[in-house]
Amino acid sequence: MVARGLSVRQTEELVKQAQAAPKDKVKAVTNPGAEQLQQRWGTALGMPVKIKHTDRGDGTLTINYRSLDDIESVLRKIQSQI
């Protein structure tokens, strides 16, 4: 930062801004087909589900649960389809 002539305060502000910047371009589902999939997963599992899709085409599937029994239920449902 010395080479750029920044003060300590300016450097701290740059670090703060960099940390606050989004790390990945993940956005909520806006694709109607993906929204339908999100609803179908939620209905099939009986618990809230969220799909986040990146611009690269990958993403995350989040299943909200209340107990370990809920997780066991998800596993049983998936295994019964295999």
Secondary structure by P-SEA (a helix, b strand, c coil): cccccccaaaaaaaaaaaaacccccccccccaaaaaaaaaaaaaacbbbbbbbccccbbbbbbbbccaaaaaaaaaaaaaac
